[in-house]
Amino acid sequence: MSERRGIQREVLSDLAVSLASGIVLAAGGGAVAALTRSCAGASIPTWLFVATAAMAFPAAFLLTRRLTRPGPQVFILISAFAQTRWLAAFLDSAVRSLGHHDMDLVVKLPRHDYSGQSQVRELNAIRKKRRSFVGGLIVCSRPETIRRELADTGTMTGLPIVFVDIRPFPQVQDYPPNTVFVGCDADEIGERAAQWVGHELREAGKNRPSILVVAGEAQVGRHLVFAAKIRDMVSPSRLDINLQGHFSRESARDIVDQHLRYLLRRGESLDTIYCTNDEMALGAVDAVKELEARGYQHAGLFILGVDGTPDALATIKSGATPFRATIVQDPRRIADAAVDLLLRLRAGEHVPTQTLVATTVYPSQ
């Protein structure tokens, strides 16, 4: 679909150029005709008309081509776009922010979510077309598997590049020149989640709770820091961490369903489900509701997510499910910060290698 739209834009652009060129030539022809009529019977050589047309056509074409040329283009490479709705909100905000600076955004989506090979293929395509862009934004998944390719893209293109959401390199000194990171701190999210969960459990008088964490292999600070902090706060009777959530609603639903069934067979209960993104939290809600329809009672179970997506906020506001809160990453603030950093890098300014945007909890305690 995107290729078809690209072809349509090129055809429309060429038609616009041809039409504008024709208008310019027609105007030029009209001027020559008027000049001819004003020369009362004077003889004008044919070669003069030919020479005038020969010069007017290329001049008109170049002029109109320049007038219809698109503005500066910025690429954005997003992996796992289909699985993460927060990225849709970020993309929308990035388009709006760049539009304020008369810049167009070219979106690159790897064929397979979370695939290192697909991301590398798109990075290679960007390198080949580097002269088409003035800079880029990259939201990569599993950067540890393609760090060399990410570094090479920054070095070989010479373009300012802003990495977003997931830190591509562990240390500041690992970043190639003209590349930076902006996003929320995964460790801060994990700590904030632990503080919220610990507060809620203490308020409910649950000193030895049973906790399930549904996570993915990316953004590890969200679950590792959470686990370390929550152990100090409430000494859970059991703390299970499942990394097969893949930030997917369907995967999380299956994980929670199996875990709850397992606890039911053992006569045990579950107090908290912490999911490291809202899609998985919504999947957890699906699993709980399906079991409730079969007679299972969650008895005070509550769910916490991460991102602050519209679907998550609406579900929390309804009050009809155990989904109680989410750690909010503001996509507009992150997009505005990313565009600002990109423009400053392009202008040759010195900017911090890592810019962290603070999170909030919805609803506040």
MIBA-71890 format. One record per residue (C-alpha): x, y, z negated; residue in three letters. Coordinates in steps of 0.02 Angstrom, whole numbers, plus 32768, in hexadecimal, padded with zeros to 4 digits. Layout:
REM MIBA-71890
     u     v     w  rest
     X     Y     Z   ALA
...
***
This chain:
REM MIBA-71890
     u     v     w  rest
  8000  8000  8000   MET
  808C  807A  7FD3   SER
  80E5  8055  8079   GLU
  8045  8077  80DA   ARG
  802C  811C  8081   ARG
  80E0  8149  80A4   GLY
  80C8  8129  815E   ILE
  8027  818F  815B   GLN
  8081  8222  810A   ARG
  810B  821B  818E   GLU
  808C  8218  821C   VAL
  802B  82A9  81D2   LEU
  80CD  8309  81B9   SER
  8100  82EF  826F   ASP
  8052  8321  82AA   LEU
  805E  83BF  8242   ALA
  8107  83E6  828F   VAL
  80C7  83C8  833F   SER
  802D  8432  8321   LEU
  8090  84C0  82D5   ALA
  810F  84B7  8361   SER
  8083  84C1  83E0   GLY
  803C  8559  8389   ILE
  80E4  85B0  8389   VAL
  8100  8586  8441   LEU
  8051  85BD  846E   ALA
  806F  8661  8416   ALA
  8114  8673  8471   GLY
  80C2  8649  8517   GLY
  803C  86C9  84F6   GLY
  80BE  874D  84D3   ALA
  811A  8725  8575   VAL
  8076  872B  85D5   ALA
  804E  87D4  858A   ALA
  80FB  8810  85B9   LEU
  80E0  87D2  8669   THR
  803B  882E  8678   ARG
  808B  88CE  8637   SER
  810F  88C8  86BE   CYS
  809A  8908  8744   ALA
  80C8  8898  87D3   GLY
  817F  8887  87A3   ALA
  81CD  87E4  87DD   SER
  820D  8777  874A   ILE
  827B  86E2  877A   PRO
  823A  8632  8753   THR
  82DC  8603  86FB   TRP
  82B5  8687  8676   LEU
  8215  862C  8645   PHE
  8272  8585  863F   VAL
  82FD  85CD  85D4   ALA
  8281  861E  855D   THR
  8223  857A  8545   ALA
  82C6  8518  852F   ALA
  82FA  858A  84A0   MET
  824D  859E  8453   ALA
  8222  84E5  8441   PHE
  82B6  84AD  83D6   PRO
  82AC  854C  836F   ALA
  81F3  8530  8350   ALA
  820D  8479  8326   PHE
  8299  849B  82A9   LEU
  8238  8527  8258   LEU
  8199  84C3  8240   THR
  81FA  8428  820B   ARG
  824C  848D  8183   ARG
  81A5  84D5  814C   LEU
  8156  8426  813E   THR
  81EC  83D2  80EB   ARG
  81C0  8389  803F   PRO
  8209  83D7  7FA3   GLY
  8299  8390  7F3E   PRO
  827C  82DA  7F11   GLN
  829D  8282  7E6C   VAL
  8295  81C5  7E61   PHE
  8251  8163  7DCE   ILE
  8275  80AA  7DB9   LEU
  81FD  8053  7D41   ILE
  8207  7F9C  7D13   SER
  8175  7F3E  7CC2   ALA
  80FD  7FC8  7CF7   PHE
  8067  7F55  7D06   ALA
  807A  7F14  7C55   GLN
  8091  7FBA  7BF9   THR
  8005  803A  7C00   ARG
  806D  80BA  7BA2   TRP
  80D8  80C7  7C3D   LEU
  8041  80FA  7CA5   ALA
  8025  818E  7C31   ALA
  80DE  81B9  7C37   PHE
  80DE  81B0  7CF6   LEU
  8048  8223  7D01   ASP
  809C  82A1  7C8E   SER
  8140  8297  7CEF   ALA
  80E5  82BC  7D94   VAL
  8092  8355  7D47   ARG
  8132  8394  7CF7   SER
  8197  8384  7D98   LEU
  8108  83D4  7DF9   GLY
  8120  8472  7D93   HIS
  81CE  847C  7DE0   HIS
  8190  8454  7E92   ASP
  81E2  83A9  7E8E   MET
  819A  8306  7ED1   ASP
  81A9  825F  7E77   LEU
  81D0  81C0  7ED8   VAL
  819E  8125  7E74   VAL
  8203  8085  7E7F   LYS
  81B2  7FEA  7E33   LEU
  8215  7F46  7E30   PRO
  81B4  7EB6  7E7C   ARG
  81BD  7E4E  7DDD   HIS
  81A7  7E95  7D2E   ASP
  823B  7E7D  7CB9   TYR
  82A3  7E32  7D46   SER
  8359  7E6A  7D47   GLY
  836C  7E37  7DFC   GLN
  82D7  7E9F  7E33   SER
  831A  7F36  7DD6   GLN
  83C5  7F21  7E26   VAL
  8374  7F19  7ED2   ARG
  831D  7FC0  7EB4   GLU
  83BD  800E  7E6F   LEU
  8419  7FDB  7F0E   ASN
  8391  8029  7F78   ALA
  839F  80CB  7F14   ILE
  845B  80D0  7F30   ARG
  8444  80BF  7FEC   LYS
  83C7  8150  7FEF   LYS
  841F  81BB  7F6D   ARG
  8424  8251  7FE3   ARG
  8366  8253  7FE1   SER
  8360  827A  7F27   PHE
  8397  8304  7EB2   VAL
  8391  8294  7E19   GLY
  8334  8205  7DC9   GLY
  82DD  81B8  7D32   LEU
  82F6  8101  7D03   ILE
  828A  8098  7C8E   VAL
  82E3  7FF0  7C8D   CYS
  82BE  7F4E  7C33   SER
  8341  7EDB  7BEB   ARG
  83CC  7F57  7C12   PRO
  844D  7EE6  7BC0   GLU
  8440  7E73  7C59   THR
  8460  7EFB  7CDA   ILE
  84CD  7F7B  7C7F   ARG
  8554  7F73  7D03   ARG
  84D7  7F99  7D8E   GLU
  848A  8027  7D2A   LEU
  8534  8074  7D0C   ALA
  8564  805F  7DC3   ASP
  84C4  80B7  7DFA   THR
  84EE  814D  7D91   GLY
  85A3  8151  7DCB   THR
  858C  812A  7E85   MET
  84F7  819B  7EA8   THR
  853D  8232  7E4C   GLY
  8489  8261  7E24   LEU
  844B  829C  7D7A   PRO
  83ED  820A  7D2D   ILE
  8382  8205  7C91   VAL
  835F  815B  7C42   PHE
  82B8  8155  7BE9   VAL
  8266  80E9  7B61   ASP
  82EB  8060  7B53   ILE
  83A0  808C  7B30   ARG
  840C  8043  7BBB   PRO
  84B2  8047  7B5E   PHE
  84D9  8021  7AA8   PRO
  8558  80AE  7A8F   GLN
  8558  8164  7AC6   VAL
  8604  814F  7B15   GLN
  85C0  80C6  7B87   ASP
  8554  813F  7BEB   TYR
  8599  8171  7C96   PRO
  85AF  822C  7CB6   PRO
  850F  828A  7CE0   ASN
  849E  8208  7C8C   THR
  843C  8218  7BEA   VAL
  83B1  81C3  7B87   PHE
  830D  8207  7B41   VAL
  828A  81A7  7AE0   GLY
  8251  8170  7A35   CYS
  82C6  8114  79C0   ASP
  8297  805C  79B5   ALA
  82E4  8053  7907   ASP
  827B  80E7  78CD   GLU
  81DF  8092  7910   ILE
  8208  7FF3  78B1   GLY
  8225  8054  780F   GLU
  8187  80BB  7823   ARG
  8123  801C  7844   ALA
  8169  7FCB  77A6   ALA
  813D  8064  773E   GLN
  808A  8064  777E   TRP
  8072  7FA9  7766   VAL
  80C3  7FAB  76B9   GLY
  8053  803A  7682   HIS
  7FB5  7FE3  76BE   GLU
  7FE4  7F3D  766E   LEU
  800B  7F8E  75C7   ARG
  7F65  7FED  75CD   GLU
  7F0C  7F47  75EA   ALA
  7F69  7EF7  7559   GLY
  7FC0  7E76  75C7   LYS
  806B  7E5C  757B   ASN
  8097  7DBA  75D6   ARG
  8047  7DD3  7682   PRO
  804E  7D67  771D   SER
  808A  7DCD  77B3   ILE
  8095  7DA4  786D   LEU
  8101  7E0E  78E2   VAL
  80E0  7E00  799D   VAL
  816E  7E4A  7A04   ALA
  81D3  7E3D  7AA3   GLY
  828B  7E2E  7AC8   GLU
  829A  7EE9  7AED   ALA
  8294  7F74  7A6C   GLN
  82D9  7EFE  79E8   VAL
  82E6  7F86  7964   GLY
  8229  7F8B  795A   ARG
  8221  7EDD  790E   HIS
  82CF  7EC8  78C0   LEU
  82C8  7F68  785A   VAL
  8213  7F46  782C   PHE
  823F  7E99  77EB   ALA
  82D1  7ED9  7783   ALA
  826C  7F68  7737   LYS
  81CB  7F09  7713   ILE
  822A  7E81  76B5   ARG
  826A  7F05  763D   ASP
  81BF  7F55  7627   MET
  8147  7EC3  760A   VAL
  81A9  7E1E  7607   SER
  8134  7DC3  7680   PRO
  8108  7D0E  765F   SER
  8124  7CEF  7717   ARG
  8163  7D5D  77A4   LEU
  8156  7D10  7852   ASP
  81A2  7D68  78E9   ILE
  8172  7D30  7998   ASN
  81D8  7D7C  7A27   LEU
  816F  7D30  7AB2   GLN
  80F0  7DBD  7AB8   GLY
  8142  7E09  7B54   HIS
  80E2  7EAB  7B2E   PHE
  804D  7E54  7B7D   SER
  7F9A  7E52  7B3D   ARG
  7F7E  7DA0  7B7A   GLU
  801D  7D5B  7B2D   SER
  7FF9  7DAE  7A85   ALA
  7F47  7D6A  7A84   ARG
  7F88  7CB8  7A99   ASP
  800F  7CCF  7A14   ILE
  7F95  7D14  7993   VAL
  7F12  7C91  79BB   ASP
  7F8D  7C02  79A1   GLN
  7FD5  7C50  7903   HIS
  7F2A  7C6B  78B3   LEU
  7EF3  7BBA  78DE   ARG
  7F93  7B77  7890   TYR
  7F75  7BD8  77EF   LEU
  7EBF  7BA0  77E9   LEU
  7EF3  7AEA  77F2   ARG
  7F67  7B09  775E   ARG
  7EE3  7B66  76FD   GLY
  7F49  7C07  7703   GLU
  7F18  7CB9  7732   SER
  7F6B  7D47  7792   LEU
  7F73  7DF8  774E   ASP
  7FCA  7E5E  77D5   THR
  7FF4  7E55  788E   ILE
  8076  7ED0  78CC   TYR
  8086  7ED9  7989   CYS
  8114  7F3E  79D5   THR
  80A3  7F8A  7A5A   ASN
  7FEA  7FB0  7A69   ASP
  7FC7  7F35  7AF5   GLU
  7FFC  7EA7  7A83   MET
  7F98  7EF2  79F4   ALA
  7EFD  7EF1  7A63   LEU
  7F23  7E3B  7A8C   GLY
  7F2A  7E17  79D2   ALA
  7E7E  7E68  79C1   VAL
  7E3C  7DF8  7A4B   ASP
  7E7A  7D5C  79F1   ALA
  7E30  7D90  7949   VAL
  7D88  7DBA  7996   LYS
  7D81  7D13  79F2   GLU
  7DA2  7CB4  7950   LEU
  7D25  7D1F  78F2   GLU
  7CA2  7CEB  7970   ALA
  7CC6  7C38  793A   ARG
  7CB2  7C60  7882   GLY
  7D61  7C94  7850   TYR
  7D67  7D25  77D4   GLN
  7E02  7D93  77D5   HIS
  7DEA  7DC8  771E   ALA
  7E42  7E71  7721   GLY
  7EB9  7E4D  77B1   LEU
  7EF7  7EEA  7808   PHE
  7F59  7F07  78A9   ILE
  7FDB  7F8C  78D0   LEU
  8019  7FB8  797F   GLY
  8095  802C  79D4   VAL
  8080  80AE  7A60   ASP
  7FDD  810A  7A43   GLY
  7F8A  80DB  7AE9   THR
  7ED9  8118  7B0B   PRO
  7E91  8068  7AFC   ASP
  7EE5  804F  7A55   ALA
  7EAB  80F6  7A10   LEU
  7DF8  80D4  7A47   ALA
  7DF9  8028  79F6   THR
  7E3E  806E  7953   ILE
  7DBE  80FC  7952   LYS
  7D2F  8081  7969   SER
  7D56  802F  78C1   GLY
  7D09  7F8E  7902   ALA
  7DAA  7F27  7905   THR
  7E40  7F03  7893   PRO
  7EA9  7F77  7902   PHE
  7ECB  7FFE  7883   ARG
  7F5D  806A  78BE   ALA
  7FE4  8086  7941   THR
  808F  80D8  7945   ILE
  807B  8160  79C9   VAL
  80FC  8187  7A4E   GLN
  80C3  8226  7AA4   ASP
  80DB  8209  7B60   PRO
  80C7  82C2  7B8B   ARG
  814F  82FA  7B13   ARG
  81C5  8273  7B53   ILE
  81A0  829B  7C0A   ALA
  81B9  8356  7BEF   ASP
  825D  8334  7B94   ALA
  8298  82BF  7C1F   ALA
  8273  833E  7CA9   VAL
  82C4  83CA  7C45   ASP
  8363  8362  7C2D   LEU
  8364  8333  7CE6   LEU
  8359  83E9  7D1C   LEU
  83E1  841E  7CA2   ARG
  8454  8392  7CDC   LEU
  8435  83C7  7D90   ARG
  8464  8479  7D62   ALA
  8508  843C  7D18   GLY
  84D9  845F  7C63   GLU
  851E  83FA  7BD2   HIS
  8492  8397  7B7E   VAL
  8490  8314  7AF3   PRO
  84A9  8262  7B2F   THR
  8418  8222  7AC6   GLN
  837A  8284  7A9D   THR
  8300  8231  7A23   LEU
  824A  8264  7A19   VAL
  81F5  824A  7971   ALA
  815E  81D7  7960   THR
  80C0  81ED  78FA   THR
  803F  8174  78AF   VAL
  7F8A  8176  78E5   TYR
  7F24  8188  787D   PRO
  7F93  81DA  77FB   SER
  7F8F  818C  774D   GLN
***
